[in-house]
Amino acid sequence: MTARATLPAADRPATVGATRQGGDLRDLPLDVGYLDVGTCVNRYGPPAGVRAALAAADPEALLVHPYGAEDDFVTSYARYLGVDPAHLVPGRGITEFIRTLSIVLPVDRVAVVTPDYTDTIRTFPLHLGPPNGAVDTIETRFQRVLDGMASFPYVMLSNPNNPLGLYIERSLLLHACRTHPDSVLIVDEAFVDFVAGGERLSLVHADVENLVVLRSPNKLFGIAGARTGALWTRNRELLARVRRMKLNWALSYLDATVARAALQERDWAQATRARLLRTAAVMEEMLLERFGMVVAGVPVHYRFVPSEDAAAVHDLFARHGVVVRVFSGDDPGRIAGVRVTAPRDSELDAIEAALA
């Protein structure tokens, strides 16, 4: 999986920001108006309802602690997901739960199916990666899930995968849970909302107890600046352990206000998701023509370009005012390449110009 993307060393600018997480542009020159397609949010967001809610927010509500804010969020999110709120624990995005799980679970007994999300692979060092040089597929990832659950008490993965975009069908993961009832499967569903019909595909509707699902509305609704998320499980023991670690006020008044307004914009979310998926398909063809290799046909709004010289690809885009997310194959749990998020329709020309 090597992209045909190389630049003479003398022609390369110094790579800046290549080691930061997506969306962090602080190392880039301030006098350039960059198009950021390095972070996997919905670039059409936030929806109008969020803007209206912020405009109507009561400043005096900031005078006191956010009593009731997390309860309001849980009620709204449970309604959106169609689940019992008793199975949800609120928190500051999915990242908080990754850290919480590293406290309540034995870190050396949690196996992560890699490649995976930055905080996940940094927090849990036990990785189940593809064999060196192998092309990762849905089938190979699912086999590692089965192998992991047969050997470890906890297995974790992102689904759809970050950064590849590969998606393992819900029925297969439920089969893994039922086949290995003594192992708990932890699934990061940060991007399942971008899959067409994702509302029905989430594992939060499952009837198994050896399953934990991490969810957040932040990416789909373009509100990553508001840190909201939830952990779902029917496992009473694990649920109680996570609740004991929860902060006294898990969410701020503004976090809850933004998230509740966003969750009322379901029609907006479906419409913009469809636009992003169409744009992603067009962008995929552009990337294939330029680099010759892309993880193609995935059901999400981003694409991964494998490259042994990912920094060169990052710089190629940066020279034309476009920021992509670069990954180094030298880092544990990584595969070398870049991830490119679908822009707005009006921004697609900038991608095409950079690739030309």
Rosetta blueprint (number, residue, H / E / L):
1 M L
2 T L
3 A L
4 R L
5 A L
6 T L
7 L L
8 P L
9 A H
10 A H
11 D H
12 R L
13 P L
14 A L
15 T L
16 V L
17 G L
18 A L
19 T L
20 R L
21 Q L
22 G L
23 G L
24 D L
25 L L
26 R L
27 D L
28 L L
29 P L
30 L L
31 D L
32 V L
33 G L
34 Y L
35 L E
36 D E
37 V L
38 G L
39 T L
40 C L
41 V L
42 N L
43 R L
44 Y L
45 G L
46 P L
47 P L
48 A H
49 G H
50 V H
51 R H
52 A H
53 A H
54 L H
55 A H
56 A H
57 A L
58 D L
59 P H
60 E H
61 A H
62 L H
63 L H
64 V L
65 H L
66 P L
67 Y L
68 G L
69 A H
70 E H
71 D H
72 D H
73 F H
74 V H
75 T H
76 S H
77 Y H
78 A H
79 R H
80 Y H
81 L H
82 G L
83 V L
84 D L
85 P H
86 A H
87 H H
88 L E
89 V E
90 P E
91 G E
92 R L
93 G H
94 I H
95 T H
96 E H
97 F H
98 I H
99 R H
100 T H
101 L H
102 S H
103 I H
104 V H
105 L L
106 P L
107 V H
108 D H
109 R H
110 V E
111 A E
112 V E
113 V E
114 T L
115 P L
116 D L
117 Y L
118 T H
119 D H
120 T H
121 I H
122 R H
123 T H
124 F L
125 P L
126 L L
127 H E
128 L E
129 G L
130 P L
131 P L
132 N L
133 G L
134 A L
135 V L
136 D L
137 T L
138 I H
139 E H
140 T H
141 R H
142 F H
143 Q H
144 R H
145 V H
146 L H
147 D H
148 G H
149 M H
150 A H
151 S H
152 F L
153 P L
154 Y E
155 V E
156 M E
157 L E
158 S E
159 N L
160 P L
161 N L
162 N L
163 P L
164 L L
165 G L
166 L L
167 Y L
168 I L
169 E L
170 R H
171 S H
172 L H
173 L H
174 L H
175 H H
176 A H
177 C H
178 R H
179 T H
180 H L
181 P L
182 D L
183 S L
184 V E
185 L E
186 I E
187 V E
188 D E
189 E L
190 A L
191 F L
192 V H
193 D H
194 F H
195 V L
196 A L
197 G L
198 G H
199 E H
200 R H
201 L H
202 S L
203 L H
204 V H
205 H H
206 A L
207 D L
208 V L
209 E L
210 N L
211 L E
212 V E
213 V E
214 L E
215 R E
216 S L
217 P L
218 N L
219 K L
220 L L
221 F L
222 G L
223 I L
224 A L
225 G L
226 A L
227 R L
228 T L
229 G E
230 A E
231 L E
232 W E
233 T E
234 R L
235 N L
236 R H
237 E H
238 L H
239 L H
240 A H
241 R H
242 V H
243 R H
244 R H
245 M H
246 K L
247 L L
248 N L
249 W L
250 A L
251 L L
252 S L
253 Y H
254 L H
255 D H
256 A H
257 T H
258 V H
259 A H
260 R H
261 A H
262 A H
263 L H
264 Q L
265 E L
266 R H
267 D H
268 W H
269 A H
270 Q H
271 A H
272 T H
273 R H
274 A H
275 R H
276 L H
277 L H
278 R H
279 T H
280 A H
281 A H
282 V H
283 M H
284 E H
285 E H
286 M H
287 L H
288 L H
289 E H
290 R H
291 F H
292 G L
293 M L
294 V L
295 V L
296 A L
297 G L
298 V L
299 P L
300 V L
301 H L
302 Y E
303 R E
304 F E
305 V E
306 P E
307 S L
308 E L
309 D L
310 A H
311 A H
312 A H
313 V H
314 H H
315 D H
316 L H
317 F H
318 A H
319 R L
320 H L
321 G L
322 V E
323 V E
324 V L
325 R E
326 V E
327 F E
328 S L
329 G L
330 D L
331 D L
332 P L
333 G L
334 R L
335 I L
336 A L
337 G E
338 V E
339 R E
340 V E
341 T E
342 A L
343 P L
344 R L
345 D H
346 S H
347 E H
348 L H
349 D H
350 A H
351 I H
352 E H
353 A H
354 A H
355 L H
356 A L
